[in-house]
Amino acid sequence: MAQTDLVITPVSGPIPNGADMKAFIDLPWRLYANDPNWVPPLKAEVKELLTPGKNPFFGHAEAQYFLARRGGTVVGRISAHIDRLALEQPVDQGMGPGTGNFGLFEAEDAATGAALIAAAEDWLRAKGMTRVLGPISLSIWEEPGLLIEGHDHPPTVMMGHNSPAYRAMIEGAGYAPVKQLKTYELDITQPFPPLIQRIVQSGEKNPRIHVRKVDKAQFDKEAAIILGILNDAWGNNWGFVPITDAEVAQTGKKLKPIVFEDLIMIAELDGEPVAFMMTLPDLNEAVKPLNGALFPFGWIKLLSWLRKPQCRTMRVPLMGVVQRLQASRMASQLAFMMIEYIRRNAVAQYGSTRGEIGWVLDDNQGMNAIADAIESRVNKIYQIYEKPI
């Protein structure tokens, strides 16, 4: 069919629901039907993500979703959104005034992709935006970037997957790469190199250092400690947007079932929490067979898995050391200690054989050096693009 048969329409309703929302959510099941590495998300979670009033992101953001149709068949989708907290960030950190985003991008072909991106740009321009950064779906803390390397294996929990064809579509629409996010994988059944072991042992002899598991019985208190370290540690990073209390509460509620005390460590120096490392069992291994549905029997399978996960992969989505220590040897020592303790627990208690660290900014020298030191290798690269409008 010709491009003139293509119709782009906004998803209807101030709080999207009904047929348009269902079509928006359902499209990837058709587009990725023959992709063995796509992991179907839980549809209920996707709807919650997209819905103001349920996703606290919308406490400081607004969005418009678009659908592309040919002959009544949905062939693409996109979101255009503006995060007011991102607008307040320094321009040299990637966000800043005038910067809007697109995300949740799916397209059956290049003509559809171009038309959807143009629709998102038009909406952002009408809202006064002068620059687009994307794809980001929806928050920088959720699924940022387009997968450009690593399509040959499934993503881990909370990581994205997309068609390799999208790179040409986005670049063809005039977007230029601005930042890469990398994930690293490693065999966690093997001890770390002797140098790392010596660094860990040295830290264990230092009376100023105490590395402990989180206490799930004091979940809110521990979450507040981690958030405080995170906002300090990541505050100068490219793309940083502060996490609100409402988002912390929502994320905590969602992650609590896969939070295990021996997989999350807090490091204290002279009694003060100064670093943390969060590790999650790869929920995607349990979710993929459910094909997006918890009912009628999916929830039983998922609950059974969650009681004591036995999974191949553990993912480290977040790790941070307070800024005042980041240029010191102490920072890497604390990081190696937390990584080693969690590695041991992951292998012994959960039967895991593989770890994944990320995402990591391409210019985060400290984290990239740590990943190299433990002999991990880059397994996926996600790219964020920008374009003036």
C-alpha angles and dihedrals in degrees: 000000000000123000088250088071089064117102123190116199133173116247103257128244135041088254101034116229141133126048098343094052091046090051091048092052097041100050098088091059089066098039094049098036091118098037108101091192098057113102113210108229122222104271093217090058092049091052090050090050091053099044125091109225091035101054112056089208085084090062085081103016145057130206144187122203124207133198127203119211136184116192090342094308117120108236103166149006140195141173127221114198144167123210110202092200089055090052089059095056124100114274092230089061093063103259124060139125117344096018118131129171143222126203148143085070120178127157135171094212144000096267090054092047093051093049093049093049090049090052091051091048092050091053093048092046090052088054091056099260118148101185136039124212118188169261094339117149102222112303127020084242093059120048111336124176140021117275106242100161129031103044090140096080134038122267121249125240114311094008126115135239127194143166114282087227091073094074092067091045094054095042089045088058089061101266121146126204113258105167141008126212116201134198123203129207130199143173104255095187090078123074116249119258116289092255091058091047090053091050090052092048091049090053091051089058093051109097091202092065125077121172114190141174118250118259108235089193086068095041098149093048093048091046090054091052092050092046091051092052092043096052090048096043097045098034095106096039122117111266095015116161119174117251113234124225089248091054091049090052093048094046091047091052092050096044099040093091090057097039110108120182097227092053098057120063133189118199119210127198115198087345095307121115106240106156142023140185123202120200125183129193108243101265089184089076089064098035099050096072091051092069093216098307130105093186142111096005107348095090091057091053092046094048090050091052093047094056090072114351117213105190139158097225137048119193126208103205097166136029130156146172121196113262096245089065100037097098093046134092087239090069094059092041092055090046093051091048093052093044092050095048092048091045090057093048094046092054098040100040106027104029091238122164103175135054130197123197120194169278095295123177112244090236096046095112095180097054094040089053091050091050090051093047093057089049098247123150134216109262103167135024124197120193129207119204136201136201134176113234 
